[in-house]
Amino acid sequence: MTGFQILPFVVFCLAATGTPGPNNMINLAQGGRLGFWRALPFAVGTGFGIASVLIAVSLGLGAVFEALPWARVLMAIVTLLVLLFLAWRIATAGPLRAEENVRRIGVVGGVGFQWINPKTWVASIAMATVYLPDDPTLPVILLAGLLFCLVSWVTQPIWIGFGSALRNVLSNDKYALSFNWIMAALLLASTLPLLLTDI
């Protein structure tokens, strides 16, 4: 590939950030628990995080992980533990109370989660190998990271909006219990198939 094909790259970014996955399951769950504006910092952090992973992969970090199978296994195990913890927190959150001060995953959590999110790594490796030039310059790599970030800032708030639209439903004990368990299950289902290939 001799040049950076921006339009196909952006379309891939839309698919990577707009389809169901761990980030959007967290966005959906937090939108329901926190409301749109309080849930938004995670999505902001996610944008920075996915850009940083793509930049790191494009600069050669992806090749290091490919060359060190034990590092991939270690990352998969850490990811599994974090996901189980997040799923447990979501599943056991209980119904939404008006006076409740709900804990949230903010900007820093959004950035950090991308470094153990297998969907982010798979997408970043695909982008670096398919859509970027064979030997990309630093400006091209930074542009790709910026585009990945900006597209995620467009798509992920939609999932937060879906969740925040359900806030009235989540004040009902029965519906909240179902929603919480469904979100926890979807979070695991969206990630476990990718993880199990590395463990």
NORGI-V95336 format. One record per helix or strand. SS is the DSSP state (H for helix, E for strand). FROM is the first residue (numbers start at 0). TO is the last residue. If there is no record, write none. Layout:
SS_FROM_TO / SS_FROM_TO
//
This chain:
H_5_17 / H_21_33 / H_35_57 / H_60_66 / H_68_90 / H_106_113 / H_117_130 / H_137_163 / H_168_170 / H_172_195
//
